[in-house]
Amino acid sequence: MMREDQMSVTRLLELSRENRELLAHLEKFRRFVTVMFTDIMGSTAYFEKYGDVAGLMMVNECNADLQRVVEAHGGRVHKTIGDAIMASFERCNEAVQAAIDMQKLLARTNAPKPDYEKALVRVGLHYGSGIVKSNDLFGDVVNVASRVESVARPEQILISASVREQVRDCGFELVPLGRFKLKGKQRDCELLEVVWA
């Protein structure tokens, strides 16, 4: 069942085809935001090995930990999609620090576990203009953040060049990785790794 806030945005988009004033109304919700995507690597194999209940418990526990870190840094989790989280932050430096703290927390949590029980997460961040309405985000900023996350390896944090520009003077250790072709994007995207360990 579609939530009311999703329904209102969807309805606005439908109506805007006939009434351009409604499209202008939707543009009032546009602002710059940092979008974070996380993904738990190996969760499919975990479900297969331990069963649905254990797999669901692992995903829920891991994502609950990640959500607490997001909120501690002023961010907001908008939705979970399977074993992934989509969150947003007003400030890029808080988003990057949250990603670092996530990886450090998971490293501590995973330390006593055998390799096959560890929850390894990859994180992608992108900064740009999007439509923020109720409890959801829309726009290319979301798509790019998701694509950046998909390039990352387990335990890796990747950011786009737009995030780098916002955190240039914040003291983070960033390693340029070059330009990547992201699915669905015409132009290559420069990506950097955030060193956290």
C-alpha positions, 0 to 999 in steps of 0.5 A: 500500500502506498504511503500518503506522502508517496501518493501526494508526490506521485499525484503531483507528478501526474497532475503536473503534466496538465498543470505546469503550476503544480510542477513549480510547486514540486520544485519548492521542495528542491534543495541540496542534500547528501545522500548515503546508500549502504549495502550489506555484502553477502547477505544472500549467502547468509540467508542461504546458510542460516535460513530466513529467520537468522538472515532477517535478524542479522539484517535488522540488527546491522541496519538498526546499528547503522541507523543509530549512527546516521541519527547521531550525526544528524542524518535521517534514514528515509527507507530500507530496501532489502538489506540496504539503507537510504539516508540523507544529511544536511551537511556532507562532513557529517555524512562522511563521518557517519560512514566512517563511524559505521565502518568502525562500529562494524569492525568492532562488532565483527572482530570476535566473529568467524568470517562467515558471520561478519556483516560487511557493509559498503557505503556510497555518498553523493551530494547534489540537488534533489526533491525532499518531500515528507519522508522521501527523496527524489531525483538524480542525486539519489540515483548517483548515490546508489550507483556510487555505493554499487561500485564500492567493495565490502568495508569501503566508503566511496564518495563522488567528487561533489562530496569531496568539494564539500569536505575538502577542508575537513581533514578526511583522508581521501584517495582518488580512484579515477573515473568510473562509468556508472550505470545509466549515466552518460558521463563518467563519475570521479570517485574517491575512497574515504580511508577509515581504518 
